[in-house]
């Protein structure tokens, strides 16, 4: 009974999120990031005559740098709450989660705070990425050769 | 053409994950982990390479490309080292991304203080 009442009251005060607006925002911001990345690759290839794979690495490092810097300056969090998945799904979300974990746990010391908690949020991506890549790689190795 | 494809691919991936985020109880952590697994799965049949060829930079930025480059590096090493190559080459292609993320995160968090 008490739980039911709580849920009724909670539903009343829950902010109504406009799902369509969220979808549009995520589509446009994510798309712009992807387009910007491709633009950087093409500009680097034309201006500096490096190979495309090298330009791709520079582009990814540039995005990681930008999102780490903006997170530590404090205004990337506001952008993430506004655009949500548009910024969380590209590599910017990975760098953002690492930098924000490092910033949050810095006050607990350098070893047990920053050092051991830096992968707190992004660790799952690495763990499941490696696990699945190992699993599918084994399958591919034995089937496809 | 690559620019338009990048916009559409990256945008659609973000759109799909936003729909999942809004309509289920999954957190962004769940969604990024699922996308990494999907990326690794797609590349085990070399499908993601075809996508990258058609889309360009827009396919490299989403987190699915992380799973793709993990398995891609692992499979590239198997040609010379056999089964051991899967363990040796796992981080070959993503090393630059992970290393730079660690370095920037550590340096910037030492320089700046959290703002709340």
gemmi code that builds the backbone of each chain (N, CA, C; Angstrom):
import gemmi

chains = {
    "A": [
        ("UNK", (0.832, -1.205, 0.000), (0.000, 0.000, 0.000), (0.866, 1.254, 0.000)),
        ("UNK", (1.843, 1.247, 0.900), (2.705, 2.412, 0.989), (3.493, 2.591, -0.304)),
        ("UNK", (3.933, 1.442, -0.854), (4.738, 1.489, -2.063), (3.917, 2.043, -3.228)),
        ("UNK", (2.661, 1.612, -3.297), (1.788, 2.075, -4.366), (1.603, 3.587, -4.293)),
        ("UNK", (1.412, 4.068, -3.097), (1.209, 5.496, -2.897), (2.466, 6.264, -3.286)),
        ("UNK", (3.602, 5.695, -2.892), (4.870, 6.355, -3.243), (5.010, 6.474, -4.746)),
        ("UNK", (4.660, 5.391, -5.449), (4.807, 5.418, -6.897), (3.874, 6.424, -7.546)),
        ("UNK", (2.678, 6.540, -6.969), (1.737, 7.540, -7.508), (2.295, 8.948, -7.347)),
        ("UNK", (2.847, 9.206, -6.159), (3.375, 10.543, -5.914), (4.603, 10.799, -6.778)),
        ("UNK", (5.439, 9.753, -6.906), (6.661, 9.914, -7.697), (6.337, 10.167, -9.161)),
        ("UNK", (5.310, 9.490, -9.665), (4.935, 9.670, -11.067), (4.447, 11.086, -11.326)),
        ("UNK", (3.838, 11.667, -10.294), (3.317, 13.021, -10.438), (4.453, 14.030, -10.637)),
        ("UNK", (5.553, 13.816, -9.916), (6.623, 14.811, -9.950), (7.752, 14.461, -10.904)),
        ("UNK", (7.625, 13.304, -11.562), (8.678, 12.928, -12.517), (8.648, 13.895, -13.696)),
        ("UNK", (9.840, 14.426, -14.073), (9.834, 15.376, -15.196), (9.416, 14.676, -16.489)),
        ("UNK", (8.538, 15.312, -17.233), (8.081, 14.735, -18.498), (9.132, 15.034, -19.562)),
        ("UNK", (9.780, 13.973, -20.037), (10.803, 14.177, -21.052), (10.185, 14.031, -22.429)),
        ("UNK", (10.536, 14.978, -23.258), (10.016, 14.929, -24.610), (10.865, 13.982, -25.439)),
        ("UNK", (10.317, 12.770, -25.706), (11.134, 11.740, -26.338), (11.496, 12.088, -27.776)),
        ("UNK", (10.540, 12.688, -28.481), (10.829, 13.016, -29.875), (11.923, 14.060, -29.985)),
        ("UNK", (11.874, 15.035, -29.081), (12.889, 16.086, -29.077), (14.263, 15.489, -28.753)),
        ("UNK", (14.270, 14.554, -27.773), (15.525, 13.885, -27.419), (16.111, 13.140, -28.609)),
        ("UNK", (15.215, 12.433, -29.355), (15.679, 11.674, -30.500), (16.289, 12.578, -31.555)),
        ("UNK", (15.602, 13.687, -31.819), (16.093, 14.619, -32.836), (17.444, 15.202, -32.429)),
        ("UNK", (17.542, 15.581, -31.141), (18.804, 16.154, -30.641), (19.938, 15.149, -30.780)),
        ("UNK", (19.664, 13.869, -30.390), (20.714, 12.842, -30.457), (21.130, 12.618, -31.899)),
        ("UNK", (20.151, 12.581, -32.807), (20.458, 12.346, -34.223), (21.336, 13.451, -34.778)),
        ("UNK", (20.944, 14.708, -34.516), (21.671, 15.825, -35.119), (23.058, 15.974, -34.500)),
        ("UNK", (23.155, 15.874, -33.157), (24.477, 16.069, -32.542), (25.410, 14.910, -32.898)),
        ("UNK", (24.890, 13.670, -32.866), (25.731, 12.537, -33.242), (26.166, 12.613, -34.689)),
        ("UNK", (25.231, 12.997, -35.554), (25.564, 13.122, -36.964), (26.600, 14.186, -37.219)),
        ("UNK", (26.472, 15.320, -36.521), (27.440, 16.400, -36.711), (28.837, 15.964, -36.279)),
        ("UNK", (28.900, 15.193, -35.161), (30.214, 14.713, -34.707), (30.830, 13.790, -35.756)),
        ("UNK", (30.005, 12.869, -36.303), (30.515, 11.963, -37.329), (30.995, 12.704, -38.558)),
        ("UNK", (30.222, 13.721, -38.984), (30.584, 14.489, -40.165), (31.867, 15.283, -39.930)),
        ("UNK", (31.983, 15.847, -38.724), (33.170, 16.614, -38.358), (34.410, 15.719, -38.381)),
        ("UNK", (34.251, 14.466, -37.881), (35.372, 13.528, -37.895), (35.836, 13.223, -39.308)),
        ("UNK", (34.872, 12.979, -40.206), (35.221, 12.705, -41.603), (35.887, 13.925, -42.242)),
        ("UNK", (35.396, 15.118, -41.888), (35.971, 16.365, -42.425), (37.427, 16.507, -41.989)),
        ("UNK", (37.715, 16.200, -40.701), (39.093, 16.295, -40.201), (40.004, 15.341, -40.976)),
        ("UNK", (39.513, 14.100, -41.210), (40.337, 13.126, -41.942), (40.669, 13.656, -43.332)),
        ("UNK", (39.642, 14.194, -44.025), (39.878, 14.638, -45.398), (40.810, 15.834, -45.452)),
        ("UNK", (40.646, 16.772, -44.493), (41.518, 17.946, -44.473), (42.962, 17.524, -44.201)),
        ("UNK", (43.146, 16.614, -43.218), (44.501, 16.152, -42.888), (45.145, 15.455, -44.084)),
        ("UNK", (44.360, 14.639, -44.797), (44.903, 13.916, -45.948), (45.350, 14.877, -47.036)),
        ("UNK", (44.558, 15.944, -47.261), (44.892, 16.867, -48.350), (46.049, 17.769, -47.947)),
        ("UNK", (46.000, 18.295, -46.723), (46.980, 19.325, -46.346), (48.346, 18.747, -46.010)),
        ("UNK", (48.380, 17.589, -45.308), (49.681, 17.131, -44.816), (50.195, 15.882, -45.522)),
        ("UNK", (49.422, 15.342, -46.464), (49.848, 14.195, -47.268), (50.202, 12.975, -46.438)),
        ("UNK", (49.521, 12.769, -45.300), (49.741, 11.535, -44.541), (48.714, 10.507, -45.003)),
        ("UNK", (48.967, 9.229, -44.663), (48.055, 8.173, -45.101), (46.739, 8.279, -44.341)),
        ("UNK", (45.710, 7.661, -44.902), (44.382, 7.787, -44.323), (44.289, 7.143, -42.936)),
        ("UNK", (45.000, 6.018, -42.744), (44.922, 5.355, -41.438), (45.590, 6.202, -40.364)),
        ("UNK", (46.650, 6.933, -40.748), (47.309, 7.824, -39.794), (46.392, 8.989, -39.429)),
        ("UNK", (45.721, 9.520, -40.457), (44.794, 10.626, -40.230), (43.646, 10.208, -39.325)),
        ("UNK", (43.199, 8.937, -39.466), (42.116, 8.438, -38.604), (42.553, 8.428, -37.147)),
        ("UNK", (43.803, 8.011, -36.886), (44.298, 7.991, -35.512), (44.366, 9.401, -34.938)),
        ("UNK", (44.865, 10.354, -35.747), (44.921, 11.744, -35.290), (43.528, 12.262, -34.949)),
        ("UNK", (42.562, 11.895, -35.783), (41.192, 12.376, -35.586), (40.633, 11.860, -34.266)),
        ("UNK", (40.857, 10.550, -33.979), (40.314, 9.975, -32.741), (40.993, 10.610, -31.529)),
        ("UNK", (42.324, 10.817, -31.618), (43.043, 11.442, -30.501), (42.550, 12.872, -30.298)),
        ("UNK", (42.268, 13.580, -31.394), (41.761, 14.946, -31.287), (40.438, 14.977, -30.522)),
        ("UNK", (39.525, 14.039, -30.853), (38.236, 14.022, -30.164), (38.394, 13.671, -28.685)),
        ("UNK", (39.297, 12.725, -28.375), (39.530, 12.361, -26.972), (40.076, 13.567, -26.212)),
        ("UNK", (41.024, 14.279, -26.844), (41.609, 15.470, -26.223), (40.536, 16.510, -25.932)),
        ("UNK", (39.713, 16.804, -26.940), (38.693, 17.833, -26.794), (37.723, 17.484, -25.670)),
        ("UNK", (37.244, 16.226, -25.638), (36.220, 15.914, -24.638), (36.824, 15.817, -23.241)),
        ("UNK", (38.098, 15.377, -23.125), (38.750, 15.388, -21.812), (38.899, 16.817, -21.309)),
        ("UNK", (39.346, 17.702, -22.200), (39.551, 19.101, -21.810), (38.241, 19.744, -21.386)),
        ("UNK", (37.185, 19.543, -22.192), (35.909, 20.174, -21.886), (35.309, 19.612, -20.601)),
        ("UNK", (35.515, 18.283, -20.365), (34.995, 17.693, -19.131), (35.681, 18.308, -17.921)),
        ("UNK", (37.019, 18.465, -18.002), (37.721, 18.994, -16.842), (37.467, 20.482, -16.673)),
        ("UNK", (37.114, 21.181, -17.756), (36.738, 22.584, -17.615), (35.329, 22.728, -17.061)),
        ("UNK", (34.517, 21.667, -17.110), (33.239, 21.669, -16.404), (31.998, 21.819, -17.242)),
        ("UNK", (32.120, 22.132, -18.544), (30.864, 22.356, -19.276), (30.476, 21.213, -20.197)),
        ("UNK", (31.261, 20.125, -20.207), (30.857, 18.982, -21.029), (29.682, 18.239, -20.407)),
        ("UNK", (29.619, 18.253, -19.043), (28.505, 17.592, -18.357), (27.169, 18.200, -18.758)),
        ("UNK", (27.161, 19.539, -18.881), (25.909, 20.200, -19.283), (25.523, 19.806, -20.699)),
        ("UNK", (26.537, 19.721, -21.574), (26.257, 19.305, -22.952), (25.714, 17.889, -22.986)),
        ("UNK", (26.276, 16.991, -22.120), (25.823, 15.600, -22.119), (24.383, 15.503, -21.632)),
        ("UNK", (24.018, 16.251, -20.589), (22.626, 16.192, -20.132), (21.683, 16.759, -21.186)),
        ("UNK", (22.190, 17.637, -22.048), (21.330, 18.213, -23.066), (21.189, 17.295, -24.284)),
        ("UNK", (22.324, 16.766, -24.763), (22.281, 15.996, -26.007), (22.334, 14.490, -25.797)),
        ("UNK", (22.594, 14.044, -24.549), (22.596, 12.623, -24.168), (23.359, 11.723, -25.139)),
        ("UNK", (22.649, 10.823, -25.825), (23.325, 9.787, -26.596), (24.152, 10.342, -27.749)),
        ("UNK", (23.821, 11.528, -28.222), (24.597, 12.108, -29.309), (26.052, 12.296, -28.932)),
        ("UNK", (26.316, 12.512, -27.631), (27.700, 12.667, -27.192), (28.227, 11.448, -26.460)),
        ("UNK", (27.327, 10.550, -25.994), (27.798, 9.400, -25.207), (28.225, 8.233, -26.079)),
        ("UNK", (27.620, 8.090, -27.258), (27.922, 6.942, -28.095), (29.231, 7.107, -28.875)),
        ("UNK", (29.549, 8.286, -29.430), (30.885, 8.446, -30.020), (31.987, 8.337, -28.964)),
        ("UNK", (33.229, 8.313, -29.416), (34.381, 8.117, -28.529), (34.467, 9.223, -27.472)),
        ("UNK", (33.773, 10.352, -27.698), (33.762, 11.430, -26.711), (33.185, 10.954, -25.374)),
        ("UNK", (32.205, 10.036, -25.425), (31.604, 9.523, -24.199), (32.584, 8.700, -23.382)),
        ("UNK", (33.429, 7.930, -24.087), (34.451, 7.125, -23.423), (35.436, 8.019, -22.679)),
        ("UNK", (35.946, 9.044, -23.361), (36.907, 9.957, -22.741), (36.244, 10.747, -21.616)),
        ("UNK", (34.976, 11.123, -21.831), (34.248, 11.877, -20.808), (34.099, 11.066, -19.532)),
        ("UNK", (33.750, 9.758, -19.666), (33.546, 8.955, -18.465), (34.857, 8.747, -17.718)),
        ("UNK", (35.967, 8.609, -18.457), (37.253, 8.438, -17.773), (37.671, 9.698, -17.050)),
        ("UNK", (37.537, 10.863, -17.726), (37.974, 12.100, -17.098), (37.104, 12.460, -15.903)),
        ("UNK", (35.781, 12.232, -16.019), (34.928, 12.602, -14.897), (35.171, 11.679, -13.703)),
        ("UNK", (35.472, 10.375, -13.959), (35.799, 9.487, -12.844), (37.098, 9.925, -12.185)),
        ("UNK", (38.094, 10.300, -13.000), (39.374, 10.746, -12.441), (39.201, 12.011, -11.611)),
        ("UNK", (38.384, 12.939, -12.096), (38.161, 14.194, -11.366), (37.439, 13.946, -10.045)),
        ("UNK", (36.425, 13.048, -10.094), (35.617, 12.812, -8.899), (36.416, 12.148, -7.787)),
        ("UNK", (37.274, 11.168, -8.155), (37.948, 10.382, -7.125), (39.317, 10.925, -6.767)),
        ("UNK", (39.691, 12.078, -7.349), (41.007, 12.642, -7.074), (41.170, 12.973, -5.590)),
        ("UNK", (40.083, 13.363, -4.925), (40.189, 13.778, -3.530), (40.467, 12.610, -2.584)),
        ("UNK", (40.300, 11.368, -3.080), (40.594, 10.206, -2.227), (42.044, 9.764, -2.346)),
        ("UNK", (42.852, 10.560, -2.985), (44.271, 10.231, -3.092), (44.649, 9.808, -4.492)),
        ("UNK", (45.960, 9.799, -4.753), (46.406, 9.527, -6.115), (46.365, 8.036, -6.448)),
        ("UNK", (46.657, 7.166, -5.462), (46.721, 5.732, -5.767), (45.338, 5.097, -5.661)),
        ("UNK", (44.730, 5.185, -4.471), (43.441, 4.521, -4.283), (42.279, 5.369, -4.804)),
        ("UNK", (42.526, 6.615, -5.108), (41.466, 7.446, -5.667), (41.547, 7.468, -7.176)),
        ("UNK", (42.459, 8.312, -7.679), (42.544, 8.510, -9.136), (42.957, 7.221, -9.857)),
        ("UNK", (44.025, 6.588, -9.345), (44.599, 5.457, -10.076), (43.668, 4.272, -10.196)),
        ("UNK", (42.984, 3.938, -9.092), (42.188, 2.711, -9.153), (40.771, 2.958, -9.625)),
        ("UNK", (40.344, 4.215, -9.700), (38.963, 4.472, -10.107), (38.834, 5.067, -11.504)),
        ("UNK", (39.975, 5.261, -12.200), (39.912, 5.948, -13.498), (39.094, 5.140, -14.510)),
        ("UNK", (39.074, 3.789, -14.369), (38.297, 2.963, -15.286), (36.939, 2.579, -14.711)),
        ("UNK", (36.513, 3.280, -13.661), (35.296, 2.879, -12.963), (34.088, 2.796, -13.894)),
        ("UNK", (33.915, 3.799, -14.772), (32.739, 3.816, -15.644), (33.019, 3.189, -17.005)),
        ("UNK", (34.245, 3.397, -17.507), (34.527, 2.927, -18.868), (35.117, 1.526, -18.869)),
        ("UNK", (35.379, 0.953, -17.676), (35.976, -0.375, -17.615), (35.114, -1.438, -18.250)),
        ("UNK", (33.784, -1.316, -18.104), (32.886, -2.339, -18.643), (33.004, -2.423, -20.159)),
        ("UNK", (33.209, -1.254, -20.804), (33.357, -1.253, -22.260), (34.576, -2.070, -22.670)),
        ("UNK", (35.698, -1.876, -21.939), (36.925, -2.587, -22.286), (36.773, -4.077, -21.995)),
        ("UNK", (36.204, -4.405, -20.814), (36.082, -5.814, -20.431), (35.216, -6.576, -21.426)),
        ("UNK", (34.012, -6.053, -21.714), (33.128, -6.791, -22.610), (33.596, -6.726, -24.059)),
        ("UNK", (34.292, -5.628, -24.418), (34.877, -5.572, -25.750), (35.918, -6.654, -25.947)),
        ("UNK", (36.828, -6.789, -24.945), (37.889, -7.790, -25.071), (37.309, -9.200, -25.043)),
        ("UNK", (36.330, -9.427, -24.115), (35.723, -10.759, -24.020), (35.067, -11.164, -25.337)),
        ("UNK", (34.246, -10.258, -25.887), (33.526, -10.616, -27.109), (34.478, -10.720, -28.284)),
        ("UNK", (35.500, -9.842, -28.339), (36.453, -9.919, -29.444), (37.230, -11.223, -29.389)),
        ("UNK", (37.577, -11.664, -28.174), (38.280, -12.951, -28.023), (37.388, -14.106, -28.474)),
        ("UNK", (36.119, -14.068, -28.025), (35.175, -15.142, -28.347), (34.933, -15.224, -29.857)),
        ("UNK", (34.585, -14.082, -30.472), (34.307, -14.088, -31.911), (35.576, -14.360, -32.705)),
        ("UNK", (36.720, -13.899, -32.190), (37.985, -14.157, -32.874), (38.307, -15.633, -32.913)),
        ("UNK", (38.042, -16.336, -31.780), (38.259, -17.785, -31.751), (37.370, -18.488, -32.766)),
        ("UNK", (36.080, -18.072, -32.802), (35.148, -18.685, -33.753), (35.633, -18.485, -35.183)),
        ("UNK", (36.008, -17.228, -35.478), (36.469, -16.902, -36.824), (37.739, -17.661, -37.169)),
        ("UNK", (38.620, -17.829, -36.166), (39.886, -18.520, -36.421), (39.661, -19.982, -36.780)),
        ("UNK", (38.720, -20.623, -36.043), (38.508, -22.048, -36.279), (37.620, -22.316, -37.479)),
        ("UNK", (36.712, -21.381, -37.790), (35.819, -21.602, -38.920), (36.425, -21.052, -40.208)),
        ("UNK", (36.778, -19.761, -40.158), (37.200, -19.095, -41.385), (38.659, -19.292, -41.705)),
        ("UNK", (39.485, -19.512, -40.690), (40.915, -19.668, -40.904), (41.651, -18.371, -41.123)),
    ],
    "B": [
        ("UNK", (30.228, 12.778, -50.528), (29.318, 11.661, -50.260), (29.643, 10.986, -48.934)),
        ("UNK", (30.962, 10.865, -48.648), (31.368, 10.274, -47.379), (30.869, 11.110, -46.205)),
        ("UNK", (30.832, 12.442, -46.415), (30.388, 13.331, -45.330), (28.935, 13.062, -44.990)),
        ("UNK", (28.095, 12.940, -46.019), (26.674, 12.685, -45.787), (26.480, 11.316, -45.133)),
        ("UNK", (27.227, 10.316, -45.639), (27.126, 8.982, -45.052), (27.542, 8.990, -43.587)),
        ("UNK", (28.613, 9.731, -43.266), (29.070, 9.835, -41.882), (27.977, 10.408, -41.010)),
        ("UNK", (27.369, 11.509, -41.501), (26.298, 12.147, -40.735), (25.175, 11.162, -40.467)),
        ("UNK", (24.752, 10.444, -41.518), (23.604, 9.547, -41.371), (23.927, 8.368, -40.466)),
        ("UNK", (25.104, 7.748, -40.660), (25.426, 6.543, -39.879), (25.577, 6.877, -38.400)),
        ("UNK", (26.402, 7.884, -38.102), (26.652, 8.247, -36.706), (25.358, 8.751, -36.058)),
        ("UNK", (24.593, 9.541, -36.817), (23.343, 10.060, -36.289), (22.342, 8.962, -35.995)),
        ("UNK", (22.226, 7.999, -36.922), (21.258, 6.916, -36.725), (21.621, 6.049, -35.530)),
        ("UNK", (22.921, 5.800, -35.359), (23.364, 4.982, -34.221), (23.019, 5.686, -32.906)),
        ("UNK", (23.253, 7.010, -32.868), (22.924, 7.781, -31.665), (21.414, 7.797, -31.453)),
        ("UNK", (20.664, 7.901, -32.548), (19.201, 7.917, -32.464), (18.670, 6.614, -31.883)),
        ("UNK", (19.189, 5.486, -32.384), (18.735, 4.177, -31.897), (19.039, 4.041, -30.411)),
        ("UNK", (20.251, 4.435, -30.013), (20.596, 4.264, -28.602), (19.809, 5.221, -27.724)),
        ("UNK", (19.439, 6.393, -28.288), (18.594, 7.310, -27.516), (17.197, 6.721, -27.310)),
        ("UNK", (16.685, 6.039, -28.338), (15.378, 5.377, -28.199), (15.452, 4.294, -27.122)),
        ("UNK", (16.549, 3.496, -27.141), (16.705, 2.453, -26.125), (16.791, 3.080, -24.741)),
        ("UNK", (17.555, 4.175, -24.635), (17.746, 4.835, -23.331), (16.436, 5.382, -22.782)),
        ("UNK", (15.604, 5.944, -23.668), (14.357, 6.563, -23.219), (13.297, 5.540, -22.855)),
        ("UNK", (13.274, 4.401, -23.565), (12.138, 3.498, -23.417), (12.401, 2.264, -22.564)),
        ("UNK", (13.663, 2.037, -22.169), (13.952, 0.894, -21.295), (14.672, 1.393, -20.053)),
        ("UNK", (14.997, 0.444, -19.155), (15.677, 0.837, -17.932), (17.192, 0.758, -18.053)),
        ("UNK", (17.700, 0.503, -19.276), (19.145, 0.379, -19.464), (19.820, 1.729, -19.288)),
        ("UNK", (21.015, 1.706, -18.690), (21.786, 2.936, -18.508), (22.736, 3.104, -19.695)),
        ("UNK", (23.350, 4.307, -19.846), (24.342, 4.470, -20.917), (25.465, 3.442, -20.867)),
        ("UNK", (25.840, 2.983, -19.658), (26.869, 1.951, -19.546), (26.468, 0.660, -20.217)),
        ("UNK", (25.192, 0.246, -20.014), (24.692, -0.954, -20.683), (24.747, -0.788, -22.191)),
        ("UNK", (24.283, 0.382, -22.669), (24.156, 0.572, -24.117), (25.522, 0.567, -24.788)),
        ("UNK", (26.514, 1.268, -24.174), (27.840, 1.282, -24.803), (28.450, -0.116, -24.807)),
        ("UNK", (28.226, -0.906, -23.721), (28.766, -2.273, -23.698), (28.127, -3.125, -24.790)),
        ("UNK", (26.800, -2.982, -24.955), (26.112, -3.750, -25.998), (26.644, -3.364, -27.380)),
        ("UNK", (26.858, -2.056, -27.597), (27.326, -1.606, -28.913), (28.725, -2.125, -29.208)),
        ("UNK", (29.589, -2.199, -28.174), (30.933, -2.742, -28.392), (30.853, -4.194, -28.830)),
        ("UNK", (29.967, -4.969, -28.155), (29.813, -6.376, -28.528), (29.286, -6.498, -29.956)),
        ("UNK", (28.330, -5.619, -30.311), (27.793, -5.653, -31.680), (28.890, -5.354, -32.699)),
        ("UNK", (29.747, -4.355, -32.383), (30.845, -4.022, -33.294), (31.792, -5.182, -33.496)),
        ("UNK", (32.127, -5.877, -32.392), (33.022, -7.027, -32.495), (32.368, -8.136, -33.299)),
        ("UNK", (31.051, -8.322, -33.082), (30.327, -9.372, -33.812), (30.316, -9.081, -35.305)),
        ("UNK", (30.037, -7.810, -35.678), (29.970, -7.460, -37.094), (31.313, -7.666, -37.768)),
        ("UNK", (32.406, -7.368, -37.041), (33.694, -7.484, -37.709), (34.182, -8.917, -37.804)),
        ("UNK", (33.574, -9.839, -37.017), (34.016, -11.225, -37.151), (33.619, -11.786, -38.505)),
        ("UNK", (32.687, -11.136, -39.213), (32.382, -11.518, -40.589), (32.830, -10.449, -41.581)),
        ("UNK", (33.745, -9.570, -41.146), (34.282, -8.484, -41.981), (33.211, -7.545, -42.502)),
        ("UNK", (32.056, -7.475, -41.797), (31.009, -6.566, -42.257), (31.350, -5.119, -41.921)),
        ("UNK", (32.010, -4.934, -40.773), (32.289, -3.552, -40.347), (33.313, -2.883, -41.267)),
        ("UNK", (34.210, -3.686, -41.852), (35.165, -3.113, -42.809), (34.448, -2.521, -44.013)),
        ("UNK", (33.392, -3.226, -44.462), (32.614, -2.722, -45.597), (31.934, -1.408, -45.211)),
        ("UNK", (31.390, -1.370, -43.974), (30.727, -0.146, -43.506), (31.721, 1.008, -43.481)),
        ("UNK", (32.945, 0.748, -42.949), (33.947, 1.816, -42.861), (34.311, 2.321, -44.251)),
        ("UNK", (34.410, 1.402, -45.219), (34.764, 1.800, -46.580), (33.694, 2.720, -47.167)),
        ("UNK", (32.426, 2.470, -46.816), (31.346, 3.274, -47.390), (31.081, 4.546, -46.604)),
        ("UNK", (31.319, 4.501, -45.289), (30.917, 5.608, -44.430), (32.089, 6.512, -44.075)),
        ("UNK", (33.280, 5.950, -43.923), (34.439, 6.762, -43.587), (34.512, 7.073, -42.107)),
        ("UNK", (34.809, 8.334, -41.794), (35.060, 8.722, -40.401), (33.878, 8.540, -39.480)),
        ("UNK", (32.659, 8.618, -40.040), (31.483, 8.479, -39.198), (31.353, 7.103, -38.570)),
        ("UNK", (31.968, 6.078, -39.189), (31.897, 4.732, -38.625), (33.006, 4.489, -37.615)),
        ("UNK", (34.037, 5.365, -37.609), (35.153, 5.164, -36.683), (34.891, 5.803, -35.332)),
        ("UNK", (34.012, 6.803, -35.296), (33.798, 7.533, -34.049), (32.894, 6.823, -33.051)),
        ("UNK", (31.784, 6.189, -33.461), (30.957, 5.504, -32.461), (31.725, 4.385, -31.770)),
        ("UNK", (31.246, 3.998, -30.583), (31.967, 3.036, -29.752), (31.973, 1.641, -30.387)),
        ("UNK", (31.101, 1.391, -31.392), (31.144, 0.104, -32.090), (32.495, -0.120, -32.751)),
        ("UNK", (33.148, 0.977, -33.170), (34.435, 0.850, -33.842), (35.513, 0.360, -32.877)),
        ("UNK", (35.281, 0.547, -31.555), (36.218, 0.034, -30.552), (36.240, -1.495, -30.586)),
        ("UNK", (35.058, -2.100, -30.597), (34.985, -3.558, -30.705), (35.558, -4.050, -32.008)),
        ("UNK", (35.270, -3.298, -33.082), (35.794, -3.665, -34.400), (37.311, -3.685, -34.401)),
        ("UNK", (37.960, -2.636, -33.837), (39.422, -2.606, -33.929), (40.069, -3.602, -32.972)),
        ("UNK", (39.387, -3.945, -31.856), (39.913, -5.002, -30.985), (40.056, -6.307, -31.763)),
        ("UNK", (38.970, -6.735, -32.397), (38.991, -8.038, -33.075), (39.808, -7.965, -34.354)),
        ("UNK", (39.841, -6.785, -34.988), (40.596, -6.644, -36.228), (42.091, -6.824, -35.985)),
        ("UNK", (42.601, -6.188, -34.909), (44.008, -6.360, -34.567), (44.324, -7.792, -34.195)),
        ("UNK", (43.382, -8.431, -33.445), (43.599, -9.811, -33.013), (43.679, -10.749, -34.209)),
        ("UNK", (42.760, -10.568, -35.174), (42.749, -11.474, -36.329), (43.924, -11.219, -37.266)),
        ("UNK", (44.409, -9.946, -37.292), (45.544, -9.650, -38.160), (46.792, -10.381, -37.703)),
        ("UNK", (46.942, -10.560, -36.365), (48.134, -11.231, -35.836), (48.079, -12.745, -35.989)),
        ("UNK", (46.857, -13.306, -36.181), (46.770, -14.760, -36.252), (47.472, -15.308, -37.490)),
        ("UNK", (47.653, -14.472, -38.536), (48.273, -14.973, -39.755), (49.727, -15.369, -39.519)),
        ("UNK", (50.399, -14.675, -38.558), (51.797, -15.019, -38.331), (52.029, -15.799, -37.036)),
        ("UNK", (51.132, -15.681, -36.043), (51.364, -16.349, -34.766), (50.340, -17.431, -34.443)),
        ("UNK", (49.353, -17.653, -35.305), (48.348, -18.669, -35.020), (47.415, -18.235, -33.907)),
        ("UNK", (47.030, -19.203, -33.089), (46.045, -18.931, -32.042), (46.560, -17.932, -31.015)),
        ("UNK", (47.870, -17.932, -30.797), (48.469, -16.998, -29.842), (48.281, -15.547, -30.288)),
        ("UNK", (48.137, -15.341, -31.606), (47.988, -14.006, -32.148), (46.765, -13.284, -31.642)),
        ("UNK", (45.708, -14.041, -31.301), (44.496, -13.397, -30.783), (44.805, -12.668, -29.483)),
        ("UNK", (45.647, -13.290, -28.638), (46.010, -12.632, -27.387), (47.020, -11.524, -27.610)),
        ("UNK", (47.922, -11.709, -28.588), (48.994, -10.720, -28.791), (48.494, -9.455, -29.470)),
        ("UNK", (47.545, -9.601, -30.386), (47.177, -8.450, -31.195), (45.923, -7.729, -30.751)),
        ("UNK", (45.350, -8.162, -29.611), (44.064, -7.611, -29.176), (44.038, -6.085, -29.124)),
        ("UNK", (45.073, -5.488, -28.505), (45.036, -4.033, -28.314), (45.844, -3.277, -29.370)),
        ("UNK", (46.274, -3.963, -30.421), (47.149, -3.320, -31.395), (46.592, -2.013, -31.947)),
        ("UNK", (45.344, -2.026, -32.372), (44.791, -0.862, -33.067), (44.159, 0.141, -32.120)),
        ("UNK", (43.664, -0.333, -30.962), (43.008, 0.593, -30.041), (43.982, 1.201, -29.050)),
        ("UNK", (45.253, 0.746, -29.072), (46.225, 1.215, -28.080), (46.324, 2.731, -28.062)),
        ("UNK", (46.295, 3.361, -29.257), (46.444, 4.822, -29.306), (45.281, 5.502, -28.600)),
        ("UNK", (44.074, 4.993, -28.813), (42.909, 5.607, -28.183), (42.914, 5.449, -26.681)),
        ("UNK", (43.163, 4.204, -26.192), (43.138, 3.967, -24.752), (44.259, 4.733, -24.064)),
        ("UNK", (45.473, 4.682, -24.658), (46.610, 5.365, -24.038), (46.376, 6.867, -23.954)),
        ("UNK", (45.906, 7.460, -25.061), (45.706, 8.910, -25.022), (44.579, 9.273, -24.068)),
        ("UNK", (43.551, 8.414, -23.964), (42.467, 8.703, -23.024), (42.988, 8.681, -21.588)),
        ("UNK", (43.845, 7.689, -21.254), (44.407, 7.625, -19.898), (45.263, 8.857, -19.633)),
        ("UNK", (46.133, 9.205, -20.595), (47.064, 10.317, -20.380), (46.306, 11.627, -20.202)),
        ("UNK", (45.363, 11.915, -21.113), (44.636, 13.180, -21.015), (43.796, 13.230, -19.752)),
        ("UNK", (43.126, 12.092, -19.419), (42.271, 12.079, -18.224), (43.097, 12.329, -16.981)),
        ("UNK", (44.271, 11.671, -16.865), (45.095, 11.831, -15.669), (45.653, 13.239, -15.573)),
        ("UNK", (46.191, 13.764, -16.695), (46.823, 15.088, -16.643), (45.786, 16.167, -16.356)),
        ("UNK", (44.648, 16.130, -17.070), (43.654, 17.177, -16.876), (43.030, 17.117, -15.491)),
        ("UNK", (42.860, 15.872, -14.941), (42.268, 15.810, -13.609), (43.257, 16.271, -12.553)),
        ("UNK", (44.570, 16.187, -12.843), (45.537, 16.728, -11.888), (45.582, 18.249, -11.956)),
        ("UNK", (45.410, 18.801, -13.152), (45.494, 20.257, -13.309), (44.229, 20.940, -12.780)),
        ("UNK", (43.055, 20.420, -13.228), (41.793, 21.105, -12.901), (41.123, 20.478, -11.684)),
        ("UNK", (40.252, 21.241, -11.052), (39.463, 20.724, -9.942), (38.022, 20.535, -10.396)),
        ("UNK", (37.331, 19.508, -9.807), (35.925, 19.306, -10.218), (35.076, 20.515, -9.879)),
        ("UNK", (34.197, 20.855, -10.819), (33.306, 21.997, -10.629), (31.872, 21.469, -10.431)),
        ("UNK", (31.275, 21.875, -9.337), (29.897, 21.433, -9.097), (29.011, 22.624, -8.773)),
    ],
}
model = gemmi.Model(1)
for chain_id, residues in chains.items():
    chain = gemmi.Chain(chain_id)
    for i, (resn, *xyz) in enumerate(residues, 1):
        res = gemmi.Residue()
        res.name, res.seqid = resn, gemmi.SeqId(i, " ")
        for name, pos in zip(("N", "CA", "C"), xyz):
            atom = gemmi.Atom()
            atom.name, atom.element = name, gemmi.Element(name[0])
            atom.pos, atom.b_iso = gemmi.Position(*pos), 0.0
            res.add_atom(atom)
        chain.add_residue(res)
    model.add_chain(chain)
structure = gemmi.Structure()
structure.add_model(model)
structure.setup_entities()
